[in-house]
Amino acid sequence: MNNSTATPVVLITGAARRIGAVTAELFHNAGYSVIIHYNRSAADADRLCEKFNQLRADSCVLVQANLNDMAGIDKIIQLVGSIGRLDVLINNASSFYPTPLEQCTNEQWDDLINSNLKGPFFLTQGLAPQLTAARGSVVNISDMHARQALKDHPIYTIAKAGNIAMTKSMALDMAPQVRVNSVAPGAILWPEHEEDDISKHNSVLNNVPMGRLGSEMDIAGTAFFLAVDASYVTGQTIAVDGGNSNSL
C-alpha cells in the first residue's frame, strides 16, 4: 500500500462482502487507501482489493484475521503499524444468528460477544495511537436491536447493546483527538439464513414506516458522514432503520 502521508487510510473489518464492501468502495472513491479485513471470504476480498488497485495503484491491502482471537487482532494492529497511518476505523465485522434462551451455549456466547464487542474493543484500543496521531475517527456498526431486543437472539442483543455502550465510553476516553460514533442499521439486508423466508420478510417490513428495505449505501453513507464530515459529533448512535425504532 502507498503510505504517503498525504493519503488518508481507512480500515474496515468484514469488508469483503455486503455492507462492508460497499463502505470500502465509498471510501476508496473518496481517495482513501483501504485496508480490507476479512476472515473466511478470501475470494471476495481478493476481487475487491484487485479492483481497487487497478483503479489506483497500491491503494488497497488485505488482512485475514479471526477477530474472536487476540492473535488475529494483533495481526491487524501490526499491519497498520507497518503502514504507519490510520485515519478511520470502521468496526463492521459481526456474527449474527438466533440463540433461543433455552438452547444458548457457551460457544455461542463467546462467538457473538467476541465478534460484536470484544474484537472491536481491543482492535480500537490497539489502534488508538495511530488514530490519535491522525486525529481520526471510529465508527462502530451496531444494530437497532441493541435498543429493542430481538426475540430468540438474546446473546446478539446483549452484544450489540454493549457495542453502543462501548461507543459512548470510548468517545469520552479518546476525546478530543478521536471521535467515536456508531450506526444502528434496521432492515437493510436479509440475514443469509433468512433470505428465502417470505413470511418473515413481510412481518419485518410491516413494522417499517418507510415500507421497504434500506440499502447497503444507506449504512455506508452514514458511516462516511460520521467518520469524515461530522466534526463535532462523538458518542452518538444514528439509527438507519426506515423509522422502525419509532414504531416499536
PyMOL commands that set and color helices and strands:
alter all, ss='L'
color gray80, all
select helices_A, chain A and resi 18-29+42-55+70-83+101-103+106-133+144-146+154-174+192-194+198-205+216-229+244-247
alter helices_A, ss='H'
color red, helices_A
select strands_A, chain A and resi 9-12+33-38+60-64+88-91+137-141+179-185+237-240
alter strands_A, ss='S'
color yellow, strands_A
deselect
rebuild
show_as cartoon
